Amino acid sequence: MRLVHKLLPFLAMILLAGSLAAQSASGDGVQADRVAQLQQQIADAKGSADNAWMLMSAALVLLMTGPGLALFYGGLVRKKNVLATMMQSFAMMAVITVLWAIVGYSLCFASGNSFLGGLEHAFLRAVGAAPDADYAATIPQQTFMVYQLMFAIITPALICGAFAERMKFSAMLLFMVMWSLLVYSPMAHMVWGKGGFLNASLGGRFPTLDFAGGTVVHITSGVSALICALYLGRRVGYPKEPMAPHSVVLSFIGACLLWVGWFGFNAGSALSAGSLATSAFVATHFAAATAAIGWAAAEWIRNGKPSVLGAISGCVAGLVAITPAAGFVGPMPALLIGLIAGVFCYFMVAVVKARLGYDDSLDAFGVHGAGGTIGALLTGVFATKLINPIFKDAQGRALALGMIDGNYRQLGNQFVGVVIAITLAAVGTYIILQIVDLVLGVRVSVEEEVQGLDLTQHGEEGYSWEVSLT
């Protein structure tokens, strides 16, 4: 009994220590659970913010096509073709959406080979709320899909500026469907898709820096526009008859909408609501401003007056040129890229086009083809790891990006991307035009062209001049 009494204090101490240890372990578990919950809440909040920004960006990019591009192009044609021209942009919003859902998204972004995606996501299979970490880890794949859809819509719509006032509506529809499948999809996969030949972030053979579509959108559409203009030939009466824009006011409004929408186009390509989106937003705005000044100044020197049409065209040229560079350059290089693009694109439209005599009705090649090319090449010069450390070594350290960082090889990669985009667009467009011409005929008759596409293609008029006398 005495032994028991002696052992009781020790037994009590052991029990107390065990109880304290259990409480401590339980407390640690509760604390760990709270930390995990807090981390999840932070991740959910970031995901929600990123998703909200990306949905807004998708809406802004759609704004660029209708009403932005529709008004911009619509104001530049003669009044007998205003509805037909605007309808071309609107039709892309409907037709490309359906095509994208069936197979377009999959061909661009599903795993495939170096040149084209597979059919893994045909009919949007497995495209839902879960993110695809290879593209955007914090937003639903469905958000990424619909954002990329808006790029696929506006790209073929840009081509319409070259064959404005003379292409059949039926031929335009067939051409655009085939072009989206055979030109846009391969180019988008090569530059942005998993395993793409030109992909800069997922191990492409020639990593081409194209933040928001300099090669994928603007070079392909601009070069295709030139091929269309050459294939269809000049409009009846060009260049002897005056073919001035019927409403620069409409074009002015459209250009301003394009400027605003382009923030979704470029800043949205950061795919998150972080500092990279801010940098791309600033670069986009700065380049548009200096390009407008550059074009207007060049026109002022050459013609004695800066035109409104010239200023808004310059703005668009700057937006085009900064598109591939927006997420890789700082504000000062963005100002320089815009200025160079404004002057260069003015030269292409006012001098080169006039000397060669081709009828690129609304200067789709002079602005998008030329602007996209100069922007893609200048990206290789001014891209810096301080803005976007996309290239990293095995230890995760940032590597030099463009020539300004000391990576002189990047200009060569950019050149390869430009050459591939030009070749694919030129050859693909010519073949498609041949097929469409054989099936439907691409150009309206002379009588229909003289009467105007509003009436001959759609049975409507954009403006009614009837005045009641009662």
C-alpha positions in Angstrom: 0.0 0.0 0.0 2.8 2.4 0.8 4.3 1.6 -2.5 1.1 2.5 -4.2 0.9 5.9 -2.4 4.5 6.6 -3.4 3.7 5.8 -7.1 0.5 7.9 -7.2 2.3 11.3 -7.9 4.3 9.8 -10.7 1.2 8.2 -12.2 -0.6 11.5 -12.0 2.2 13.3 -13.7 2.2 10.7 -16.5 -1.5 11.1 -17.0 -1.3 14.9 -16.9 1.5 14.8 -19.5 -0.4 12.5 -21.7 -3.5 14.7 -21.5 -1.5 17.8 -22.3 0.1 16.1 -25.2 -3.2 15.0 -26.5 -4.6 18.5 -26.2 -1.5 19.9 -27.9 -1.9 17.4 -30.8 -5.6 18.2 -31.0 -4.8 21.9 -31.0 -2.1 21.5 -33.7 -4.7 19.6 -35.8 -7.3 22.4 -35.4 -4.7 25.0 -36.2 -3.6 23.1 -39.3 -7.2 22.8 -40.4 -7.7 26.5 -40.0 -4.5 27.3 -42.0 -5.7 24.9 -44.8 -9.1 26.5 -44.8 -7.6 30.0 -45.0 -5.3 29.0 -47.9 -8.3 27.5 -49.7 -10.3 30.7 -49.2 -7.4 32.8 -50.6 -7.1 30.5 -53.6 -10.9 30.7 -54.2 -10.8 34.5 -53.9 -8.0 34.7 -56.4 -9.7 32.3 -58.7 -12.9 34.3 -58.6 -11.1 37.5 -59.3 -9.2 36.0 -62.2 -12.4 34.5 -63.6 -14.3 37.8 -63.3 -11.5 39.6 -65.2 -11.4 36.9 -67.9 -15.1 37.0 -68.5 -15.0 40.8 -68.7 -12.0 40.5 -71.1 -14.0 38.1 -73.3 -16.8 40.5 -73.5 -14.4 43.3 -74.4 -12.9 41.3 -77.2 -16.4 40.5 -78.6 -17.0 44.3 -78.4 -14.1 44.7 -80.8 -15.9 42.8 -83.5 -19.4 44.1 -83.0 -19.9 47.0 -82.8 -16.2 48.0 -83.0 -15.0 46.5 -86.3 -18.5 46.6 -87.8 -18.7 50.3 -87.3 -15.1 51.0 -88.3 -15.4 49.0 -91.6 -19.0 50.0 -92.1 -18.1 53.7 -92.1 -15.3 53.3 -94.6 -17.4 51.8 -97.4 -19.9 53.6 -99.7 -23.4 53.9 -98.3 -24.8 51.2 -100.7 -22.6 48.6 -99.0 -22.7 49.6 -95.3 -25.1 46.9 -94.1 -23.4 44.2 -96.1 -20.1 45.2 -94.6 -21.4 45.3 -91.1 -23.2 42.0 -91.6 -19.9 40.3 -92.4 -18.6 41.0 -88.9 -21.9 40.0 -87.3 -22.0 36.8 -89.3 -18.6 35.8 -87.9 -19.9 36.2 -84.3 -22.5 33.5 -85.1 -20.9 31.1 -87.5 -17.4 30.9 -85.8 -19.0 30.4 -82.4 -20.8 27.2 -83.7 -17.7 26.0 -85.5 -15.6 26.6 -82.4 -17.9 24.6 -80.2 -17.9 21.6 -82.6 -14.2 21.4 -83.5 -12.4 24.7 -83.6 -11.4 24.9 -79.9 -10.1 21.3 -80.0 -8.0 21.8 -83.1 -6.4 24.9 -81.5 -5.9 23.8 -77.9 -6.2 20.0 -77.5 -3.1 17.9 -77.4 -2.1 16.9 -80.8 1.1 17.2 -82.9 3.4 20.2 -83.4 1.1 21.7 -86.0 -2.5 20.9 -85.1 -4.5 19.9 -82.0 -6.4 16.7 -81.8 -10.1 16.0 -81.3 -10.0 15.5 -77.6 -12.3 18.5 -77.0 -14.5 18.1 -80.0 -18.1 19.2 -79.2 -16.4 20.7 -76.0 -15.9 17.3 -74.3 -14.3 17.7 -70.9 -14.4 21.5 -71.2 -16.0 22.5 -67.9 -15.4 24.1 -64.5 -12.0 22.5 -63.9 -9.0 24.5 -65.0 -6.5 23.3 -67.5 -3.2 24.0 -65.7 -1.2 24.1 -68.9 -3.0 27.2 -70.0 -4.6 28.9 -67.0 -4.5 27.3 -63.6 -6.9 29.7 -61.8 -9.9 29.9 -64.1 -12.3 27.3 -65.5 -11.3 25.8 -68.8 -14.7 26.9 -70.1 -13.8 30.5 -69.4 -10.5 30.0 -71.2 -12.4 28.4 -74.1 -14.9 31.3 -74.5 -12.1 33.9 -74.2 -10.2 32.3 -77.0 -13.4 32.0 -79.0 -13.5 35.8 -79.3 -10.1 35.8 -80.9 -11.3 33.2 -83.4 -14.2 35.5 -84.2 -12.4 38.7 -84.9 -9.5 37.3 -86.9 -11.5 36.3 -90.0 -13.6 39.4 -89.7 -10.5 41.5 -90.2 -10.0 39.9 -93.6 -13.4 41.3 -94.8 -11.8 44.7 -95.1 -9.8 43.6 -98.2 -12.7 42.3 -100.3 -15.3 44.8 -99.1 -17.9 45.8 -101.7 -17.4 42.9 -104.1 -17.6 39.4 -102.5 -20.7 37.2 -102.4 -22.1 36.7 -99.0 -22.4 33.0 -99.5 -18.8 32.8 -100.7 -17.7 34.8 -97.8 -19.3 32.3 -95.4 -17.8 29.2 -97.0 -14.4 30.9 -97.2 -14.4 31.9 -93.6 -15.3 28.5 -92.3 -12.6 26.8 -94.4 -10.1 29.6 -93.5 -10.8 29.2 -89.7 -10.1 25.4 -89.9 -7.2 25.4 -92.3 -5.3 28.6 -91.5 -6.3 29.9 -88.1 -6.5 26.6 -86.2 -3.0 25.4 -87.2 -1.4 28.8 -86.5 -3.1 29.2 -83.1 -2.0 25.7 -82.1 1.6 26.2 -83.3 1.9 29.4 -81.2 -0.4 28.8 -78.2 -1.3 25.1 -78.1 0.3 22.3 -76.1 3.3 21.0 -78.0 3.0 23.7 -80.7 5.9 24.2 -83.0 6.3 27.9 -82.1 5.0 27.7 -78.5 7.3 29.8 -76.2 6.0 28.5 -72.8 5.4 24.8 -73.6 8.6 23.7 -75.3 8.2 24.7 -79.0 11.0 24.1 -81.5 11.2 27.8 -82.3 9.8 29.7 -79.2 8.0 32.7 -80.7 6.9 35.4 -78.4 3.3 36.3 -79.2 1.4 37.5 -76.2 -2.0 38.2 -77.7 -1.9 37.4 -81.5 0.6 39.3 -83.6 1.3 36.2 -85.7 -1.9 34.2 -85.0 -4.4 37.1 -85.6 -2.9 40.0 -87.4 -0.2 38.6 -89.8 -2.5 35.7 -90.9 -5.5 38.0 -91.4 -3.5 40.7 -93.0 -1.7 38.5 -95.5 -4.9 36.6 -96.3 -6.5 40.0 -96.9 -3.9 40.8 -99.5 -4.3 37.5 -101.3 -8.1 38.1 -101.4 -7.7 41.6 -102.8 -5.3 40.3 -105.5 -7.5 37.3 -106.3 -10.8 39.2 -106.6 -9.3 42.1 -108.4 -10.2 45.8 -108.1 -13.6 47.2 -107.5 -15.5 48.5 -110.6 -14.1 52.0 -111.3 -11.1 51.8 -108.9 -9.0 53.9 -108.8 -10.5 56.4 -111.2 -13.9 56.8 -109.6 -14.1 58.4 -106.1 -14.7 55.8 -103.4 -14.5 57.9 -100.2 -15.8 56.6 -96.9 -19.5 57.4 -96.6 -19.3 58.1 -92.8 -16.0 58.8 -91.0 -18.2 59.5 -88.0 -19.1 55.8 -87.8 -15.5 54.8 -88.3 -14.4 57.2 -85.6 -16.8 55.5 -83.1 -15.7 52.1 -84.2 -12.0 52.9 -83.7 -12.7 54.2 -80.2 -14.6 51.0 -79.4 -11.6 49.0 -80.8 -9.2 51.0 -78.6 -11.3 50.2 -75.5 -11.9 46.6 -76.4 -8.2 46.0 -77.1 -7.6 46.1 -73.3 -9.5 42.8 -73.1 -7.6 41.5 -76.1 -4.1 42.3 -74.7 -4.4 42.7 -70.9 -6.8 39.7 -70.9 -4.1 37.6 -72.4 -2.3 37.6 -69.1 -5.1 35.1 -68.1 -5.2 36.4 -64.6 -6.0 39.7 -62.8 -2.4 40.3 -61.7 0.5 42.7 -62.4 1.1 41.2 -65.8 -2.4 42.3 -66.9 -1.6 45.8 -65.7 1.7 45.9 -67.6 -0.1 44.7 -70.8 -2.9 47.2 -70.3 -0.4 50.2 -70.0 1.7 49.0 -73.0 -1.5 48.7 -75.1 -2.7 52.2 -74.3 0.7 53.9 -74.8 1.3 52.2 -78.2 -2.1 53.3 -79.5 -1.4 56.9 -78.5 2.0 57.2 -80.2 0.9 55.4 -83.3 -2.0 57.8 -83.7 0.4 60.7 -83.4 3.0 59.1 -85.7 0.5 58.4 -88.5 -1.1 61.9 -88.2 2.3 63.6 -88.1 3.5 61.7 -91.2 0.3 62.6 -93.0 0.5 66.2 -91.9 4.0 66.5 -93.3 3.1 64.8 -96.6 -0.3 66.3 -97.2 -0.3 69.5 -95.2 -3.2 68.3 -93.0 -3.7 65.6 -90.4 -7.0 63.7 -91.3 -9.3 62.2 -88.7 -9.3 59.0 -90.7 -5.5 58.9 -90.6 -5.4 59.4 -86.8 -7.9 56.6 -86.1 -6.1 54.3 -88.6 -2.8 55.0 -86.8 -4.4 54.2 -83.5 -5.5 50.8 -84.8 -2.0 50.2 -86.3 -0.4 50.8 -82.9 -2.8 48.4 -81.2 -1.9 45.8 -83.8 1.8 46.2 -83.4 1.8 46.1 -79.6 -0.4 43.0 -79.5 2.5 40.4 -79.7 4.7 42.5 -77.3 2.1 43.7 -74.8 3.0 41.2 -72.1 6.8 41.4 -72.6 7.7 45.1 -72.8 7.6 48.1 -70.5 5.9 51.5 -71.1 8.8 53.3 -72.9 9.4 50.5 -75.5 5.6 50.4 -76.0 5.7 54.1 -76.9 8.5 53.5 -79.4 6.8 50.4 -80.9 3.6 52.4 -81.4 5.4 55.4 -83.0 7.3 53.1 -85.5 4.1 51.2 -86.4 2.1 54.4 -87.0 4.7 55.8 -89.5 5.4 52.4 -91.1 1.8 51.5 -91.7 1.0 55.0 -93.1 3.9 54.4 -95.6 2.4 51.0 -96.5 -1.0 52.5 -97.1 -0.2 55.8 -98.6 2.9 54.9 -100.7 3.3 51.2 -101.3 -0.4 50.5 -101.9 -0.6 53.4 -104.3 2.5 52.4 -106.3 1.5 48.7 -106.5 -2.1 49.5 -107.4 -3.8 46.6 -105.5 -7.3 47.3 -104.1 -7.2 46.5 -100.4 -10.4 48.3 -99.9 -10.1 49.1 -96.2 -6.3 48.6 -95.8 -6.5 45.3 -93.9 -3.1 44.4 -95.2 -1.5 47.8 -94.7 -2.6 48.0 -91.1 -2.9 44.4 -89.8 -0.4 42.6 -92.1 2.3 45.3 -91.9 1.6 46.3 -88.3 1.5 42.7 -87.1 4.9 41.9 -88.8 6.7 45.0 -87.4 5.2 44.3 -84.0 6.3 40.6 -84.0 9.9 41.5 -84.9 10.1 44.4 -82.5 8.9 42.0 -79.7 12.1 40.1 -80.3 14.1 43.3 -79.7 12.3 44.8 -76.7 11.0 41.8 -74.7 12.5 41.6 -71.2 12.4 39.1 -68.4 11.8 42.0 -66.0 8.2 42.2 -67.3 7.6 38.5 -68.0 10.2 35.8 -67.1 8.7 33.2 -69.5 12.1 31.5 -70.2 13.7 29.7 -67.3 16.5 27.3 -66.7 16.4 24.0 -64.9 16.7 25.7 -61.5 13.8 28.1 -62.2 15.9 31.2 -62.8 14.7 33.7 -65.4 16.6 33.7 -68.7 17.1 36.5 -71.1 14.1 37.2 -73.3 14.8 39.6 -76.2 17.7 41.5 -77.6 17.4 44.1 -74.9 18.2 41.3 -72.4 21.0 40.0 -74.5 19.1 37.2 -76.2 19.9 37.9 -79.8 18.6 34.6 -81.0 15.0 35.6 -80.2 14.9 37.9 -83.2 15.6 34.8 -85.3 12.8 32.9 -83.6 10.4 35.8 -84.2 11.4 35.8 -87.9 10.7 32.1 -88.2 7.2 32.7 -86.7 6.6 35.6 -89.1 7.6 33.5 -92.1 5.5 30.6 -91.1 2.4 32.8 -90.5 2.9 34.6 -93.9 3.4 31.3 -95.8 0.5 29.5 -94.2 -1.8 32.4 -94.7 -0.8 33.1 -98.3 -0.9 29.5 -99.5 -3.9 28.5 -97.5 -5.9 31.5 -98.6 -5.2 31.0 -102.2 -6.2 27.3 -102.2 -9.4 28.1 -100.3 -10.3 30.9 -102.7 -9.8 28.5 -105.6 -12.1 25.9 -104.0 -14.8 28.5 -103.1 -14.6 30.1 -106.6 -15.1 26.6 -108.2 -18.1 25.8 -105.9 -19.9 29.2 -105.6 -18.0 31.9 -107.4 -16.4 34.4 -105.2 -17.3 37.7 -106.8 -20.7 39.4 -107.4 -21.6 40.4 -110.9 -20.8 43.9 -112.2 -24.5 44.8 -112.1 -24.8 43.7 -108.5 -21.6 45.5 -107.5 -22.8 48.8 -109.1 -26.2 48.4 -107.4 -24.6 47.7 -104.0 -24.3 44.6 -101.8 -26.9 45.9 -99.3 -29.7 45.3 -101.9 -28.3 42.5 -104.0 -27.1 40.3 -101.1 -29.5 41.2 -98.3 -32.5 43.0 -99.9 -32.2 45.9 -97.5 -30.7 49.4 -97.5 -28.7 51.0 -94.7 -30.3 54.4 -95.2 -33.7 55.5 -96.4 -33.9 58.8 -98.0 -37.6 58.8 -98.6 -39.3 62.0 -97.4 -43.0 62.2 -96.8 -44.6 65.3 -98.4 -47.8 65.1 -96.4 
